Amino acid sequence: MGIANIIPGVSGGTLALTLGIYEQFIGAISHFFEKFKENIQFLIPIFIGMALAIISMSNIISSSFENYPIPTTLFFIGLVLGGIPMLLGFVKGKKEQKEISSYVIAFLTFALVIILAFSEQLFGGGLKEVNLGNVSIGGYLLLFLVGVIAAATMIIPGVSGSLVLMLLGYYIPVVNTIKDLTKFNHIFSNCLILGFFGIGVLIGIVLISKLIEYLLKKQEAKTYFGVLGFVLSSVVAIPVSVYNEIGEIPFSLSQVLIGIIFLVLGGMIGYKLGGKK
């Protein structure tokens, strides 16, 4: 999930669904203090893993997409596709499966992510990149708000928090701040920047978790139709976002053949993990 959240176009929520832990993840956050010990035991390993992945894998993932864009992209698409059968199981046989409104919801969520993915072509790539070199009080409050927005999108399946950060102009500055901190440069200012952003992320995760849990209780099937639209759109959003990031993707027969192998491998992993509830 940590790796997914640093890749524009890939959603940590989608991977949580693929791994079969999404509802438990949402429930543990929404009712954190009700079953405190149980939730701590479940969430701490996940958040430690996410934090370590974000800190340690940023350069590796970036390098993989730059040097082996086709196999890397197809592997993540495979992970997403592998989790779809599990998702279809949530709506199969439900009365909402025959309602037009369910498919309208799926189409709208699909369209939303596609518009975000093609935002660079449609709107010129989002807002101008911000400068975190000399942050004012208002800048720290804005970082907090951006953290809330980013967290909300990180946890919704199919919606990439990194992509939203990119549209807001904060993706590269935040990633560079993390990289700078790992080199122990400007420790105080970098910790302050990431602290405000991180608090916003935590609050955003709690708020959106409660909203999603409410929707799952009141309209479970229709909520999963919406999630299905988000997830299916990732298949388009991932390669588009990679193209936007690295430019023209070098084509070679060897990369395509290896990519097909990675697509199948990712699909098998996603399907296998998604089957574990």
N, C-alpha and C positions, 0 to 999 in steps of 0.2 A: 504493500500500500504506500509505503514511503517512496519507493522508486516511481510508482505510478504518479504520485503527486508532484514530482519534479519534472515530469514530461508533459509539455503542452499538448493537449488533445487527449491525454489519458486520465481517467478518473480513478481516484482511490476508492470511491464508492462502488464503482464497477468491479474492481478487484475484490472488494469485500463480499460482494454478491457472488462472484465466481468462486471464492473460497468457502462460501456457505456460512459466513459469520455475520452477515449484514444486520439481520433483525436482532441478534444477540448483542452486537456492537451498539446499535441504536438504543436498545433497552437498557444496557449497562450505563450508558451516559445519561439517559433521561432519568433513571432512578438510581443515581450513583450512591446516595446515602441510605437508601432503603435496604440494600443488600451490600453494605460497604465492603466487607471482607471478600465476598465472592466477586464483586465487580472490580475491586483492586487487583485481585489475582488474574482476572481475565484481561483487563485493560493495560496494566503496566507493561507486560511483555510486548503488546502490540505497539504502544507508544514509544517504548525504548527502541524497538525494531525500526519503526518509522523514522525516529530521530537519527539513529545510526545510519540508516540508508540515505537519508537526505544529506547528512554531513559527508559520508564516505563515498557515496556512489554518484554524486553530481558530475564529477569529471569523467568517470567511467562510462556512464550512460550517454553523456554528451559526446564522448569520443566514439562510442559504438554507433550512434546515429550518424556521425560525420563520416566515419570510415566504412561502416557496413550498414547503410541506411535501409536497404531492402530486407535483409534477414531480420534486423532488429525490429523494424516496423511490422513485418508479417508475424513475428513471434508474439508481439503484444496484441495484434488483431486476433491471432489464434486463441490467446487467453480469453479474450472477450467472447469470441464465438463459442468456445467450449462451455461457457457458463450460461448460454442462452437456453438450452434444454431444461436446465433447472428452473430458470425464470418462467418458462412456458408452463411448467408444472404448477406454478402458483395460480394460474388463471384457467387452466384446463378444467372443463366440466362446470365452471361457475356460470350462473345465469347471465352475468355481465359480459360473458364471451359473445353473446348474441346481440348485445346492444350496440348501436351505432356510436353512441357517445363514448364508449370505451376506446374505439378505434380513432375517434376524433382526438381524444386526449393523447393517445400514442403518437398520432401524426403531429400534433402541436409540439410535444416535447422533442420529437425527432427534428422538426423544423427549427426549433430554437437553437439546438446545438449546431446544426448545419449552418445557420446564419452566423453564429459565433465563430465557427471554423473558417468561414469564408469572409470574415470581417475585414481582413487586410485588403482583399480584392474589392469588397463592397464599400468600406468606410475609410480606407487608407491606413489600416493597421492599428487603429485605436488611438489613445492619447499619447502625447509626447512623454518620452521617458523622463522620470523624475530624478532629481539629484539628492542623494542622501548624504552628501558630504558635509553639509552644515544645516542641520534640521532645527527648525524653530518649534516652539510649544505647539503651535497650530499644526506643524508637520507631524509631530508625535501623535496628536489626536487623530490626524488623517491616517497615519500608519495603523493605529488601533482599528479604525473603521474599515480600512482595506483588509485587515486581518479577519474581521468579522465576515466580510463579504467573501473573501477567499475560502474561509473555513466552510461556509454554507455551501459553496459550490464544490469543495473537495469531497463532501460527504454525500452529495446527490449523485447517484450512479449516472454515468455518461457525461456529466458536466465537469470539465477540467478546471480545477482551481488555478493551475499554472497558466492555462489559456486566458482565464479572466484577469489574472495578474498582468499578463502581457498586454491585454487590451487597455488596462488602467495605467500602463507604463511603469509598473513596479516589479515586473518579473526579473529583468536583468539586474536592477539595483539590489534587490533582496538576495538573489543568488550570489552576486559579487560580495555582498556583506558577509554571507555565510562562508564563502571561500576565504575572505580576508581574515575572518575570525579563526578559521582552522589554521591559519599561518601565524596566529597570535599577534596580529597587527591591530592597532587602535582598539584594544580590548574593551575599554569602558564605553566608548561611543557606539561600537558595534553591538555590545550587549544591551545597551539602552534601546537602540533601534529595533533589534530582534525581540527584546523584552516587550515593548509596546505592541509590536506586530503579533507576537506569540500570545499575549493576553487576549487580543482581539480574536485570534484563531480559536482559543479555548472557549470563549464565550459564544462565538459563532457556531461551534460544534454542538454545544449544549442546546442553543435555541433551535437550530434546524433539526436536531435529533428529536426534540419534543414535538415539533411540527410533523415530522415524518411518522413518528409513532402514533400521533393522533389520527393522521390520514389512514394509516394501516388498520387502526381499530375501527374507524367509521366507514371507510370505503377501501377495503383491502384489495379487491380485484381491480378496481379502477386505478388505484395507486400503482399497482404492479404493471398495468397497461402503460401508465405514464413512464414508469421506470424502464419498461421494455423499449419505448420510443427513444429514451435517453441512451440506452445501451446499444441499440442497433445503429444509432447515429455515430457512435464511436468508431465503427468500422470505416466510416467516411472521414470523420474528424481527425483520426490519428494520422493517416498519410498526408492529409492537407496541412495539418499543423507542422509535421516534419518538413514538408516542402517549404512552408513559410519560414521555418527556422534556418534550414541549411541551403535553401535555394534549389537549383536544378539537381535532381538526384541522378548520379552516374549509373547508367544501365550496363549490365554485363550478364552474359548467360550464366556464369558461375554464381553470381549473387542471386539471380532468380531461382536457380536450382536449389541452392542452399536455403534461400528464403522459403521455398515451398516446404522443405524439410522442417524448418523452424515453425512455419505456419501449422503444420500437422502436429508437431511436438507441443506447441503452445495450446492447440485445441485439445489434445489429449490430457495435458496437465490441468487445463481449466475444467474439462469435463469430469476428470477424476476427483479433483478437489471440490468441485461444486456438488458432487454427489454425497459429500460428507456433511451431515447436518449435526 
